[in-house]
Amino acid sequence: MAKPNQFPSVLIACFGIYSLLYAGTAIMGYTMFGEATESQFTLNMPKDLIASRIVVWTTVVNPFTKYALTMSPVAMSLEELISSSHLKSHIYAILIRTSLVISTLIVGLSIPFFGLVMSLIGSLLTMLVTLILPPACYLSILRGKVTRIQATLCLIVIAVGVVSSVFGTYSALSKIVENLRS
């Protein structure tokens, strides 16, 4: 940054803008669909519009790109581990990446309630990594140097993360138990 002392104000402005955008989207969605709002926004879209089809396909393609980006470091590490200097070949890369995709598919299809297990892990780990640990580390690193306002804001963010994690974990566990009973 050209002016590092402006970082806190830039951060606050970014969070404010994103919060307003998300809140506006939520309010508009509720006013458009009311109580009949589906859990996935794509289910609320009109079926006959081309824009709806574009949104649905964008939503479908998005996880594929994220999967490839997430698995790339794993694949590169395996490629370095398996192939020696004289055996480096494009065939090894193809076999390793194909094996990773197939093994992920097998795990996803063979483990019952895989999506619910992933939501359980996501609610625990995502909240921990995104909302609980950063302010906790900030308070730990700058122990004694933070103002009361900063400490209060950090504690509020940590509390929101803990509450979100508890509700998400409860929701995922209750759905897993519900599916096990039926």
C-alpha positions in Angstrom: 0.0 0.0 0.0 1.2 3.5 -0.7 -0.2 4.8 2.6 -0.3 1.9 5.1 -1.8 4.2 7.8 -5.0 4.3 5.8 -5.4 0.5 5.9 -7.9 0.5 8.8 -10.2 3.0 7.1 -10.0 1.1 3.8 -10.8 -2.1 5.6 -13.8 -0.6 7.4 -15.0 1.0 4.2 -14.8 -2.4 2.3 -16.6 -4.3 5.1 -19.3 -1.6 5.2 -19.8 -1.7 1.4 -20.0 -5.4 1.3 -22.4 -5.5 4.3 -24.7 -3.0 2.5 -24.6 -5.0 -0.7 -25.4 -8.3 1.0 -28.1 -6.7 3.1 -29.6 -5.0 0.0 -29.5 -8.3 -1.9 -31.2 -10.1 1.0 -33.9 -7.4 1.3 -34.6 -7.3 -2.4 -34.8 -11.1 -2.5 -37.2 -11.2 0.3 -39.4 -8.5 -1.2 -39.4 -10.2 -4.5 -40.2 -13.7 -3.3 -41.5 -13.3 0.3 -42.2 -16.4 2.3 -41.9 -18.6 -0.8 -38.2 -18.0 -1.0 -36.3 -21.3 -1.7 -33.1 -22.3 0.0 -31.1 -21.9 -3.2 -31.5 -18.6 -5.1 -31.5 -20.3 -8.5 -34.7 -22.1 -7.6 -36.5 -18.7 -7.3 -35.5 -17.5 -10.8 -38.0 -17.6 -13.6 -37.6 -20.7 -15.7 -38.2 -19.2 -19.1 -35.6 -16.4 -19.1 -32.1 -16.7 -20.7 -30.6 -14.7 -17.8 -31.9 -17.4 -15.4 -30.2 -20.1 -17.4 -26.9 -18.1 -17.4 -27.1 -17.7 -13.6 -27.8 -21.4 -13.1 -24.9 -22.4 -15.4 -22.6 -19.9 -13.7 -23.5 -21.4 -10.4 -22.8 -24.9 -11.7 -19.4 -24.1 -13.3 -18.2 -22.2 -10.2 -17.5 -25.2 -8.0 -15.6 -26.9 -10.9 -13.1 -24.0 -11.1 -12.8 -24.0 -7.3 -12.2 -27.7 -7.2 -9.4 -27.4 -9.8 -7.7 -24.6 -8.0 -8.0 -26.4 -4.6 -6.6 -29.7 -6.0 -3.8 -28.1 -8.0 -1.3 -27.8 -5.0 -2.1 -31.4 -4.0 -1.5 -32.6 -7.5 1.8 -30.7 -7.9 3.0 -32.0 -4.5 2.2 -35.6 -5.6 3.9 -35.0 -8.9 7.1 -33.9 -7.2 6.9 -36.7 -4.8 6.3 -39.5 -7.3 8.1 -38.6 -10.4 11.9 -38.4 -10.2 14.0 -36.1 -12.3 14.5 -38.6 -15.2 10.9 -39.8 -15.1 9.2 -36.4 -15.4 6.5 -36.8 -18.0 3.2 -35.3 -18.9 1.6 -38.8 -18.5 2.3 -38.8 -14.7 0.6 -35.5 -14.3 -2.5 -36.7 -16.2 -2.6 -40.0 -14.2 -2.2 -38.2 -10.8 -4.8 -35.6 -11.5 -7.2 -38.2 -12.9 -6.7 -40.4 -9.9 -7.4 -37.4 -7.6 -10.7 -36.7 -9.4 -11.8 -40.3 -9.4 -10.9 -40.8 -5.7 -12.8 -37.7 -4.8 -15.8 -38.9 -6.7 -15.6 -42.3 -5.1 -15.4 -40.8 -1.6 -18.3 -38.4 -2.4 -20.5 -41.2 -3.7 -19.6 -43.8 -1.1 -19.9 -41.9 2.1 -23.5 -41.4 3.1 -24.5 -37.8 3.8 -21.3 -36.5 2.3 -22.8 -33.1 1.7 -24.0 -32.8 5.3 -20.6 -33.9 6.6 -19.0 -31.2 4.5 -21.4 -28.6 5.9 -20.6 -29.8 9.4 -16.8 -29.4 8.7 -17.5 -26.1 6.9 -19.5 -24.6 9.7 -16.8 -25.6 12.2 -13.6 -24.8 10.3 -14.8 -21.8 8.1 -16.0 -19.9 11.1 -12.9 -20.7 13.0 -10.5 -19.6 10.2 -12.5 -16.6 9.0 -14.1 -15.1 12.1 -12.6 -16.5 15.3 -8.9 -16.9 14.7 -8.0 -13.6 13.0 -9.2 -11.3 15.7 -8.0 -13.7 18.4 -4.5 -13.7 16.9 -4.7 -9.9 16.5 -5.5 -9.5 20.2 -2.7 -12.0 21.1 -0.1 -10.3 19.0 -0.9 -6.8 20.1 -1.6 -7.7 23.7 -1.8 -4.5 25.7 -1.5 -2.2 22.7 -5.1 -2.3 21.4 -7.6 0.3 22.4 -10.8 -0.6 24.2 -12.8 0.0 21.0 -10.5 -2.4 19.0 -10.7 -5.0 21.7 -14.5 -4.7 21.9 -14.8 -5.0 18.1 -12.6 -8.0 18.1 -14.5 -9.7 20.8 -17.8 -9.0 19.0 -16.4 -10.6 15.8 -15.2 -13.6 17.8 -18.7 -13.9 19.5 -20.4 -13.7 16.1 -18.1 -16.4 14.8 -18.8 -18.6 17.8 -22.5 -18.1 17.5 -22.5 -18.8 13.8 -20.3 -21.9 14.3 -22.7 -23.2 17.0 -25.8 -22.7 14.9 -24.2 -24.1 11.7 -22.9 -27.1 13.6 -26.3 -27.7 15.3 -28.1 -27.4 11.9 -25.7 -29.9 10.2 -25.8 -32.4 13.1 -29.6 -32.2 13.3 -29.9 -32.9 9.6 -27.4 -35.8 9.8 -29.4 -37.3 12.7 -32.7 -36.7 10.8 -31.3 -38.6 7.8 -30.0 -41.4 9.9 -33.4 -42.0 11.4 -35.2 -42.1 8.1 
